[in-house]
Amino acid sequence: MGNKIRCCTQCQVYWTCETKWYRGERGEENICCTICNFYEECLDKFNKEKKAASGKGK
């Protein structure tokens, strides 16, 4: 839930995504969501990077 991944141009619907435009019109965060085919791949990468970063501080 606390994981927020920025929406990126790799998304197959980035330029036409209704969710992204809806959020933009309301000043909400531009976060990746399950509409993107890369969502799970990006989430896994994000979690691995976060875990690695938290392990370095110990």
Secondary structure, DSSP 4 states (H G I P E B T S, - for coil): -----B--TTSTTTTT-HHHHHHHHTT---B--TTSTTHHHHHHHHHHHHHHHHHHT-
